[in-house]
């Protein structure tokens, strides 16, 4: 650290040191004896290790399929056949429109088909009678051509009538509005007695498929670039093929019991937010994760290689940024500025400011001052250190 930075940190910590020194002097005068003995402190020795990295984002759950149920023919809505908000299966009847006009149209189309079929029979009979006579020169060429044309016309009329009947059958079927997918329904958009029309005006309800369920979140461009740089420098090992494991924290803080996988990652950056869209898929048979819920998305699978991790409770925030107290030469306290990044193992990965072998103090932090004498003890074996220091 440069002498300028040392001076800056000393100035930043001076008010705290003055206050603590004054308190110490008052204690000495009251006790009537000399300097305070060195304070026992818990320390953690920094050691490099491979550390799993967990990155957290805010996400929102959405149905893996979101379908708008609309009327495909016009008519009066007679009945809603489902319970709003309930689960339905593909093919279940949701609404019933007035079918009477379409039933009448079907019957008319059936009658027209029968009429055209009768005409076809007559044309076929005339054709079969005229052709032998034409071969014997008993009828003219015109009679023969008329019979052939009449038969072809009758066949076409039957085909048209059959198509019209099929169309009438389809329209009649559309009066029963069924669920196109399995999922959870929303509230009805139109009530019984309403006149509905095809198109935008024909929206009746929506269905969301919740198993599997998708969770959408945004990846920071800075995070992506940082990981790429760390991977290129050999400090980060990413999961093979980029197949991160995804876990969820629900709104109540609990962890969802099933892991997911990323099934979409946009390569285009949104210029207004500096993020790119991503999506993960989770099985959700019990419907625990609900569409619209905000959740915390945790990406797992990356590993920081030979990283130092400082305990969260050891890190302080000053006007100059993050810092820790370390035990220096002759067991004196030093303030050490830090650059930290990802969370890992209840701590932070250190980018700069510490090295392997440094002793980081984890307790009695507000009682310390630069240059103070301490008695370092291993944190794991010194749970009662704060109480001993207060005695």
Buried (B, 14 or more C-beta within 10 A) or exposed (E): EEEEEBEBBEEBBEEBBEEBEEEBEEEEEEEEEEEBEEBBBBBBEBEBEEBEBBBBBEBBBBBBBBBBBBBBBBBBBBEBBBEEEEBBEEEBBBBBBBBEBBBEBBEEBBEBBEEBBEBBEEBBEBBEEBBEBBEEEEBEEEBBEBBBEBBEEBBEBBEEBBEBBEEBBEBBBBBEBBBBBBBBBBEBBBEEEBEBEEEEEBBBBBBBBBBBBBBBBBBBBEBBEBBEEBBEEEBBBBEEEEEBBBBBBBEEEEEBEBBBEBEEBEEEBEEEEEBBBBBBBBEBEEEBBBBEBEBBBBBBBBBBBEBBBBBEBBBBEEEBEBBBBBBBEEBBBBBBBBEBBBBBBEBBBBBEBBEEEBBBBBBBBEBBBBEBBBBBBEBEEBEEBBEBBEE
